[in-house]
Amino acid sequence: MRYLLLTGLAGVLLCGPAAAAPRFVDDPYPSTYQPIASVPVLIEHATVLTGTGERLDDADVLLADGRVQAVGRALAAPANALRVDGHGKWVTPGIIDIHSHLGVYPSPGVKAHSDGNEMTAPVTPNVWAEHSIWPQDPGFLTALAGGITSLQVLPGSANLIGGRGVTLKNVPATTYQAMKFPGAPWGLKMACGENPKRVYGEKGGPATRMGNVAGYRAAFIDAAEYLRKNAPKKSTNEKKHWWSKSGDEDSGGDSGGKRDLKLDTLAGAINGDIRVHIHCYRADEMATMLDLSKEFGFHIAAFHHAVEAYKIGDRLANENVCAGMWADWWGFKMEAFDGIQENIALVDRVPKSCAIVHSDSEEGIQRLNQEAAKAIGTARRAGIEIPPEHAIVWLTANAAKALGIERQTGTLEAGKMGDVVVWNGSPFSSYALAEQVYIDGAEVYDRHQQRLQPMSDFTLGQEATP
């Protein structure tokens, strides 16, 4: 059984099993995603990187019923299986990007499409990125051609607390609900450092880093009080609240009875049902955010960008916090100035670490494998050898862990979703291309078949008029 302890200023102890705690994550916009029907597929005689740290040469991958059925050598397949010649090919799990703004900052990048930052207040956990997603964004399809099978779409980093992010399956769809990864937890986007103080410095604050921290604390104090007022009552005669699905839905205006969308999200984060993802560059600020998480009893799933993560890699590993990083972005603002190209490799060297390569870019997401390749090359020049079977984990298993979907995808293991990429060679070669992409066992992209190169209606344009 799990118990909830809120520490520090929150000063609240809610006793009892997790099953009795209020839930703040019921979904009024549920996933309607349905896997595409497909025949069994046997990819034969390929080099397979399983995402578990294992490399298998001259191996097979069997997909059926939307799932990985087996990985190994000389696999038997059903009579109706489609056989794919893997000689000279490499096979990996589908790539997962934990930091994307596709759909909320779609192409073309015009003001009418700018829906990623709700810059009306520094704390906006009430907004959800999914409600801004435009499924026709051509960026989804160019990402698919780069082997991206799942991605987390986040609000921007203008605010201290920017709102909820959502994890998607990268399939063409008319609605975002049809892309929504079934059962994936939401993420909560937070941001520290320069961005919030730059945006709000002339809007009434925060204008400083100390103002940033005061803003986080105030928001989580409110959430802790919300949790206390919504705690299960000892007596059945006491007033029930909105989350109990019965009784008075408004208890005279107090926050314990009237639903608050901002506090729903923060309470869900404290309960561990919403995963916290923090845009943060500097090591000292990451340490402050780790202390903040202890003060209010939530866990940080990942720091994003984290250009100084190499300075605190041991603490991140000890506290089970992932670091989503770039291969070589640095110096474009002061807080990015102490970034080094060995960052990913140095974080990765720490036992039990969770290093991730992410994009934060509609272009970078198309070649995350090449970003990882740059990190491998930099590590080699520093005397650190990272084999392909290990590096693929940065793009698959670790990313799945950060998003809370590791039981479903991220590795090629029996029972996992059939999210698979067939490459023309090593995915970490300068000449690497994703030739085939499978999602839930169905081929959704093929570099050599135009009918399997999906195109957004928006990119088709209009016929020229006389």
N, C-alpha and C positions, 0 to 999 in steps of 0.2 A: 504494500500500500504506500501511496505517496502522500506526504503532508506538506502543507504550505506554510512557510515561515517568512514573514516580512520583517526585516531588521532595521536598525538605525532609526531615522526620524519617523519611518512608517510606524514602528512600534506596535505592530499588530501580530498576534499569534492566532491563526485560525486552526483549531484542532479538528481532527476527523479525517477520514479517508478522502482521497481525491474524488471518488465517485460522488461524494456529497457536496462538493464545491460547485458554485455557480459556473456556468459556461458562458463565455462571451464570444464564441466563435461559430454559432449557428450561421449557416450560409443561405441568405435569401436569393443568391444568384448562383445556384449550383452548377457544377460542370455538367455539360451535355455531351462531352467527348465520347465518341464511339470508335474503337479501332476499325480500320479498314479490313474487310474480309480478304483473306489471302490463303493460298495453298501452302503446304509445307515447303520450306526452302532448305537445301543443303549446300553450304559453301564448302568446297573441298580443296584440300592440298594448299592451304594458305599459311602464312605466318600469323599467328593469333596472339594478340596482347589482350589478356583477359580483364585487365583493370584491377586484378588482385595482386599484382606484382609478378605474375607468371607470364612467360613467353613459351608458346608451343610452335614448333616448326613442323611443316607438312601436316597441318591439323585441319579438322573440320568443325563447322558450327551448324547445328541443326535447329531451325526455327519452325515452330508449329503452334497453332492455336494462339498466336500472338505472343508466345513466350519462347525463351531459350529452352530447348529441350535437353541438349547435351553439347558438350565441347570436348573434343578429343580426336583420336586418330582412327581412321577406317570406320567411321560411324555408319550404322545401317539407317536407311531412310524409308519412309513409306513409298509405295509404288508411284503415287501421284506427286511426289516431291519435285520441285523445280531444282535442278542441279546447276550450281554456279561454279565455273572453273576458277579456282583461286591460285593457280600456279603463278608465282611472281607477285601475288597480291598480299597485302597485309589487312587484317581484320581487327577492328577495335570496337569497344562499346561506343554508342553515340556520344558525341561531345555535349557537355552541359555548361552553359554560361550562367554564372550566378549574378551577373551585374549587367543588365541590358535596359535600354530605354526604347527598344523597338515598339512601335505601335503608339507610344505616348509622345515621342518625338519622331514621327515617321518622315519618310521622304515623299515628296520634296520638302525641304526644311523651310517652310514658310510660317509666318506668324499664326496663321489660321490653324496650323497643325501643332502649335506649341502647347501641349497639354500635360507636361510632366511636373511642373512646379506650381503649387497653389500658394503663391506669394502674397497672401492676404493676412497672414499671422505667422509668427515663428513656430508655433506648435499646432500642427494640423493632423493628428493621428486619425481624425474622422474621415479623411479622404482615402480612397482606394485607387491605386493605379489602374486596376482592371476597368474602371469606369471611364478611362480615357483611351483605352486601346482601340486602335483602328486596324482591324484584321487585314485590310487590303494593303498595308504597308509593304512595299516591295522588298524591304529589308529582311522580312521573315524568309523569303524565298532565296535571296542571295546567301543568307546564313545557312539555309538548308543545303545549298551547294557546297558549303564548307564543312558539312558533317554535323551541324548543330541539330540535335533531336529534342532537347529540352532547354528552357531558359527561364530565368526569373526576371520579370519586368518590374522595375522599381520607379517610384517617384524620383524627382531630381533632388539635389542636395542644397537647395536654397534655405531650407528650414532646419531648425533644431530637430524636430520630429516631423518628417515629411508625409507619413501615411503608410498604408499597407502596400506591399508588393505582392505579386501573384506569379505562380509558376505555371508555364504553358508547355504543352506538347507542340512541337513546331510543325503543324500540319495546316494546309490551306483550309480556311473556314470563313463563313459569313459572319459569325458572331464570336466574341471572345470566349463565351461559355463553351463553345464547341472545341476550343483549344485548351481549356483549363485542365490541368493535370489532375486526374481524379484522386482525391484524398490528400493532396499535397498541402501542408500547412502554409498559412500566409507568412510573409516576412514583414517586419516593421522596419522602415527605413529611418535611420537617424543620421545626423551629420554633425561633426565637430569641426573646430578650426575656422578657417578664413571665410568660407562661403556664407554661413548664417550671419556673421557679424558684418560682412560686406553688404549683404542684401538689406539687413535691418538696421544698420548703424545710423541711417538718416531717417528711419521710419519709427523711431521710438524705442529701438533696442531689440535684442542685445547688440551692443556695440563693441564688446570686448569678450575675450575668452572666459573671464570670470562671470560675465553676464550669461554666456552660453550655459555654463554649468548650473548657475542659479535657475535658469529656465528649465533644464532637464529635471532638476530636483523638485521644483514647484509642480511640474506636471505629474511626476510619479508620487508625490505626496497626495495629490488629488486622487490618483488611481488607488493608492493604498486605502484611503478613506472610503472610496467607492466599493472596494472589496469588502471592507469591514461592514459597511451598511448592508451589503448584499450577502453577507455570510448566512449560512443556514441557521434558522431560528431554533431555539431550544424548545419553545412551546408551539404547539399547533394553533394556538389561539392568536399568536402574533401575526401581524400583517405579512402577507406574502408579497413578493416583488415580481417585476416583469419577467425575470428569467425563469421563474417557476412555472410559467405558462398558465397560471390561473390566479384568481384573486384580483385585487385592486391593482391596476397598472400604473397608478400615480399616487404616491403616498404623501400628498400635500405639498409636493414640490421639493422634497429633500432628495439628494442625489442617490440615496439608496433605493428609492422607489421609482423614480423617473429615469428612463433610459437615456444614457449619454453616449453618443457615438464615439467621441474622443476617448472617454474612459473605458468603453468596451475594449478598444484596441490595446490600451496600456494595461488594463487588467488581464487581458488575454496574454500579453507578453510576460507579466509577472507570474501568471499561472503556468507558463511554459507551453501554451498552446499556439502562440505566435512567436516566430523565431526572430531575434533581433539582429539586424544587419546594420553596421555603422560605417559610414564614409569617414575615414580618419587617416591622416598621413603620419603625424609625428608620434614617436615612441612615448613621449611624456603624456600626450593627450590620450593615447590608447591606454596607458596605465591609469589615468584618471577615470576613463570610462569603465575600466574593469572594477575600480573601486566603487563607482556609481552603481554598477550592477550588483555588487555585494550589499550596498546600502539598502537597495530596494528589492533584492531577492529574485532578480531575473538573470538569465544566462545569455551571453553574447554568442550567437552562432558564428559570426565572422566579422572581422574588420575588412573593409574594402579599400583598395588602393594601397594602404599600408606600406608606404615607401620606406619607412623606418622600422619595419617589422623585424629586420635582422638584428636590431638592438635588443629586442625583448623576446626572441624566439623561444627561449626556455620557459618564460612565463606563459606565453600563449599555449605551448604544448601542455604544461602542467595544469592549465585551467580549461583545456579541451576547447580552445577557440581557434577557428580556422582563420587563415589570412588569404584573401583574394588579392592578387598582385598583378602588375604589368611586368613585362620583361625588361623594359628600358625607358618608360616614361619618367621624366624627372625635370626639375628646374623651371617649369612653366609658371610657378608661383612660389612664394617663399617657403611654404610648408612642404613643398616638393623638392626643395633644394638639396637635401641630404640623402636623396635616393641613390642607390648604387645598383649596377647591373647584376651583381651577385646576390641580390636580395632573396630571390626565390630559392636559390640553392642553399643559402645559409639558413633560412627558415626550415627548409626541408631536411637539413642534416640533423636537426634535433630529434631525438627519439620521440615517437608518438605525436609528431607534428602533423599539421594539416595544411599543406601549401596548395594553393589553387591559382591557376592562370585565368584571369577574367578579361573582359573587353572594355566595357563602358563606352562602346563605340560601334556605330552601325557598319563601319568598315572593318575594324579589328575583329569583330565577331565572325567575319568570313574566313579568317585564317588564324584561329586560336592555336591550331597545331603548329603554325610557323612561329607564333609568339613563344610557345613552349620550346621550340627548336632553338630560338635565340638564347633562352635561359640555359639550355643544355650546353650550347657553345661557349657561353660566358663561364659556366661552371668548369668546363674542361680547361679553359685557359687559366683558371685559378687552381687547377690541380684536383678538381672534384669530378669524378666520372659518374655520370647518371645514365644508366641504360634505358632504352626505350620502354621496356616493360615496367619501369618505375615511373618514368616521366608521364606516361599516359594517365596515371592516377591523378595528376594535377588537373586533368581536363574531364575526368569521369567520376571515379569513386569519391574523391574528396569533395568535388562539387556537389555530388548527390548527398553526401553527409551534411554539408552546410545547409542544404535546402530541406533536409528531413525526408528525402525520398530514396535513401540508400537501400531500403528493403525491396524497392521496386525496380530500380535501374542503376546504372553506373558501372556495372561489371557484367561480364559474360559468364553467368552461372545459371544452372538449371533452375527454372522457375521465375527468373527475372524477365522483365519486359524485353521483347525482341527488338531493342533499339541498337542498331548495328551499322557500322560504316565499313565499306570495302574500299581500300586505298590502292592506288596504282603501284605503290611501293611503300617504303617506310614513311609513316605520317610525319616524321621529323626531317625529311629530306627537303632541300630547296625546291625540288620538282614535284612534291607531293600534291596529289589531287584526289578528292573524294570521287570515286567513280559510281558507287551505288550507296544509297542510304535507305535503311529500313527502319520503320517505326512500328512497334508492336507487330513485327513479323511481316509487314506489308512494305513492298518497295515503293517509296514515295519520290525517289529521285534517281535518275540514271543519266550520267553524263553523255552516254552514247545513244540515248533514245529521246527524241524531242517530246514525245507524248508523256514522258516522265520527267519533264522539266517544267514544273508548275509556274504559272505566270499570274500575277495579280491583275484583276480587271483594270485597275488604274493605269498600269503600265502599257496597256494596249492602246490608249489614247483615243483620239477621234479621227475620223476620216477628214481629209482636207476638203473644204468647200470651195466651189468655183469662185 
